[in-house]
């Protein structure tokens, strides 16, 4: 049998593991920050009709520029954004990959502040961009002064900020984004995958776009819209940034079916986003309940919560899986991350966690 070692793989990929959040068939799956609520029947019908309308034309390539979808996304975001400011791809992972292909690459560096989204370094690796692991301060915080000092030390071509941050859940102080923008010599990407779940008063970097052509805000329909299976991510930026990613995107990268399904979902955004408040309530319930049990918990503006179990978090993770609850071990010693889902899922998680922690 041929193994990976036998193939002439790029040396920097040797010994690496692919992204691999476990996809286990357990009753309570709270490990990938999906929206636990199924797509409502009315939206299922609308997406079905939209897909059906495309089927006879599948002999043709889709709109390469996804203009109608981009117009709908601009309408959703507001902030005076138009079609020329928006770009869409198969998930915000693909958007970020395109950004690194266009602005990173061999001989260039990308800086992120760990712990942050685990795909950022992997996307850097895949695009031949040198990854610089920046640090966070106490309680996983990031101050403007600390961020700027690291930007000045490394002079990265791309800075990747994540707000609300995954896995900690906390939104960035907008002063950090402003300061990094002023100090960074290259592009500044703010990954706002969880923006819709932020606590009231949390600003988005979208409002900083005017006058900042090196700023890019990435978003996704995978979380608040409950459209993870549809694979639709997007960015908002100066139109010149959209020109740049078009140099690296594959022709017809967004299928006609994806574009049609995403447009139908956006047309029914009120029905889809109706779950956001319920999820935020479960998020706050988890934070309060875990603190009442004496655990340390990071502030969360997202649909997940990072909490400290102490000791070997892998043991707690395994014991929870054995009891039918899948959470995420993000590799932070002593900490685990749980997605906020339905009230019944919160009940199950809290009950089983109590049992597991008492048994250790
Ligand atoms: N950014 C962050 C911070 C995420 O947590 C995720 C999903 N886990 C993504 C981007 C990518 O999401 P998608 O590709 O589904 O849009």
Boltz pocket constraint, residues with backbone or C-beta under 6 A from the ligand:
constraints:
  - pocket:
      binder: B
      contacts: [[A, 32], [A, 33], [A, 90], [A, 91], [A, 92], [A, 93], [A, 94], [A, 117], [A, 162], [A, 164], [A, 165], [A, 166], [A, 191], [A, 193], [A, 219], [A, 220], [A, 221], [A, 222], [A, 228], [A, 231], [A, 232], [A, 233]]
      max_distance: 6.0
